[in-house]
Structure formats: C-alpha cells, structure tokens
Amino acid sequence: MNWMAWTLPSALFFITIACMLVAMTVFEVLRPCVERKGFLPIRTTRGDRLFIGLLGSAYIHLLFIGMTDLPIWYPFGVAIVWLIAVLRWG
C-alpha cells in the first residue's frame, strides 16, 4: 500500500466506516427498520441517516483541513458527535 500515505487518523476513520457498515447490515437483517422523522426535514431509515451522517463527516473534515491548521483529531471528534446526533435524533 505504498501508493497512499496512511496516517493513524485516516486509517481509523476508514476502519470505523467499514465497521459501521457491517454493523448496520447485520442490525438491518436482525431488526428491519421503518422510516421516521427526526430533526432532518425528510423521513429517513437507519441507512439514510448513516449515509447523511457520513457525508456530513466528510464535509466537516474537508472544512477543517481547508480552513484551519488544527490537528485532524479535532474534526474527527466533531464528526463523531455529528454522526451520533444524526443516527440518534435525525
């Protein structure tokens, strides 16, 4: 894997995404979900909220990288909080 310079934060980010996708797949098979409306302006399923949360996490990381010189751990923490909020109340 010499073609990409993996750092610990980026590796943890992608490993976490992969684990969440596996967990969500297993959870969906065991307990199928129904659409519900939370603070998001649309009715969503668990998978929809996961996708929206991951997309938001990517934007959070891009904003921090583009606009600050802070370590990548700060947007990682903000993205985790965002993802939990969207999955729980979204």
KABEL-V175800 format. One record per residue. RES is the residue in one small letter. PSI is psi in whole degrees, 0 to 359 (NA if undefined). Layout:
BEGIN
res:RES psi:PSI
res:RES psi:PSI
END
This chain:
BEGIN
res:m psi:43
res:n psi:347
res:w psi:345
res:m psi:134
res:a psi:92
res:w psi:134
res:t psi:163
res:l psi:313
res:p psi:318
res:s psi:322
res:a psi:317
res:l psi:321
res:f psi:311
res:f psi:326
res:i psi:319
res:t psi:317
res:i psi:315
res:a psi:317
res:c psi:321
res:m psi:320
res:l psi:318
res:v psi:313
res:a psi:318
res:m psi:323
res:t psi:313
res:v psi:315
res:f psi:322
res:e psi:323
res:v psi:318
res:l psi:320
res:r psi:88
res:p psi:142
res:c psi:166
res:v psi:156
res:e psi:145
res:r psi:162
res:k psi:124
res:g psi:223
res:f psi:344
res:l psi:148
res:p psi:12
res:i psi:160
res:r psi:131
res:t psi:156
res:t psi:176
res:r psi:316
res:g psi:321
res:d psi:315
res:r psi:323
res:l psi:315
res:f psi:314
res:i psi:319
res:g psi:318
res:l psi:321
res:l psi:316
res:g psi:321
res:s psi:320
res:a psi:317
res:y psi:322
res:i psi:314
res:h psi:317
res:l psi:319
res:l psi:314
res:f psi:317
res:i psi:320
res:g psi:336
res:m psi:350
res:t psi:170
res:d psi:17
res:l psi:156
res:p psi:155
res:i psi:346
res:w psi:331
res:y psi:308
res:p psi:332
res:f psi:315
res:g psi:317
res:v psi:319
res:a psi:322
res:i psi:314
res:v psi:316
res:w psi:313
res:l psi:316
res:i psi:317
res:a psi:316
res:v psi:318
res:l psi:324
res:r psi:312
res:w psi:359
res:g psi:NA
END
